[in-house]
């Protein structure tokens, strides 16, 4: 059995890893985008892996670069 300090250290590390994983996700309407899973990038922006929350299907989410979003519309 581990000493109490080592046990708390393990718990702290697991909690920290959980927080970091949650921070790498961003919700956009009914989609969850995984910021750490970049699928590609180009002159218009970046494409990330995502999941449709309703049907759990994988999706690709394009995030426009700031200079491109100003030119839209």
N, C-alpha and C positions, 0 to 999 in steps of 0.2 A: 504494500500500500504506500502511496506517495505521501510525503509530508504535506501539511496544510498549505504552506507557502507555494509549493510546486503545483498543488491542485488548483489554487486560486490563479496562479500564472496561466495554467492551461485554460481555465474558464475565461480569463481576460483575453487570451489570444483568440479563442473561438468567437467571443462576442465582437472583438475588433474585426475579425474576418467577415462576420455576418454583416456588420455595419458597412464595411467597404463594399461588399457585394451589392447591398441595397443601394448604395450611392451610385453604382455603375448603371443603374436602371432609371429610365425616365418614362413616365406615363404620358401618353398623348391620346386623349379621348379614350377609345376602347383598345388601344395598342400599348404594348410595353416595349420600349426600345432599349437594347443592351449597348450602352456606350463603349464598352470594352470589346465589342465584336464588330469592328469596321470591315465591311465587305468590299469597299472600294472608294475611290475619290477621284475627282476630276476638277475641271475649271469651274463648274457650277456648285460644287460642294462635296459632301461625303454621304455614303450610303451605309447604313447600319442594319444589323440583324434585329428583327423584332418578332413579336408574337401577337396575333389577334386574340384578345381576351375572350371574345364570344365563342369562337370555334377552335381555338388553340392551334390555328394554322400558322406556319412561319410566314413572315412578310419581310420585305425590304423597305426601309424608311430612308428617304432622301432628305438630307438637311442642307438647305441652300446656304451658300456662303453669304455673309452680310452684304457684300457689294452686289450680289445677284438679287437678293430679296428686295432691295430698293428699286430695282428696275422693273419689277413685276407689277402688272395691274394697270 
